[in-house]
């Protein structure tokens, strides 16, 4: 929904108005930094240099780098005709005391 509204904006001022209404100044700064990290990674600039230029931690850079390279995951869709996966009936075990390890014998 957010991206569709952003795409509908016909001018830069409309997009700015939408972003100013939804994001705080701090959130906009963080979004700009993350987009800049992705841009610099595409230019094959090293993580140390990116961190120094943008004042971003290496953990943030590696998170964005791994997410950028990863393929999008596929969601599982269950049709109305198929049944959902069966759940096994197991007795809820006690967390302490007698009977705590009984579930090992039942399998």
N, C-alpha and C positions, 0 to 999 in steps of 0.2 A: 504494500500500500504506500509506504514512504517513497519508494523509488518511482512508482507510477505517478504520484503527485509531483515529484521533482521533475520527471520527464514532461509533465503537462505544462510546467511553467514556460512561458513563451519568451521571457527575457531574463537577463541576469538579475535584474532588480526583483523579479517575482521569486526567483530561486533564493535570493538573499533574504527576502521577507519570510519565506517558508522556513529556512534554516534558523533565522533569528528567533522565530516563534517557537521552534522545537528544541533548540540546543542552547545551553548556557555558554558564555564566553570560554569557560574552561573546557567544555566538551568540544567546542569548535576547534580550539587549539590542539587538543589531543587527536582529533580527526585529521587535521591538517598534517600533524607530525606523522601519523600512521600512513597517510597517503604519500608523504614525502619519502618515508622509509621504503615503501614499495617501489616508488619511482627510482630511487637510488640503487635498490637491489637489481632492478632491471638494467641499470647502467653498469652493473658489475662492480660497484664500489664496495669495499670491505666493511664488515660490521663495526670494526673499531673506528674507522673514519666516519661512518654514518652516526655512530653514537656520539662522537666528538662534535660533529657539525650540528646535530639536532638536539643534543642533550637528552638522548633516549638510552635506556639500558639495553645491554646485549640480550637479555631475556626477551624483551619486547621485539627486538629485531629477529631473533631466532623463531619466536612464535609466529610472526608475520611471514617469515621466509618459509617455514614449514607449511603454514596454511595456504600460502600462495602456490606452492608446488603440488599440494595434495589435490586429488580428484574429488569432485563433490560426491557425497555419499548418496546412495539411493535409498529412498524410504520404502518400507515394506507396506504394500497395500493388500488388504484382505478383501476379497469379494464377498458379497452377501451369501453366495452359495457355498463357499469354503468355510470350514470351521476354524476358529482360532486354535493356536497350539494348546494341547492339553496340559493342565497343571497336575503335578503329582500330588496325591494326598499324603501328606506327612504330618505326623503329630508334632506339635510345637514342643520343643524340648525345654526343660528347665535350664536356666543359666547357671545354677549352682545346686549342689546337693545330689540326692539319689535320683537316678534316671537320666543324668545329664548326657551320658554317652550311649543310651539305648538305641538311638537311631542308627548306629553303626551295625548293630546286630540285625536290624530289619531289612537291610539291603542285600 
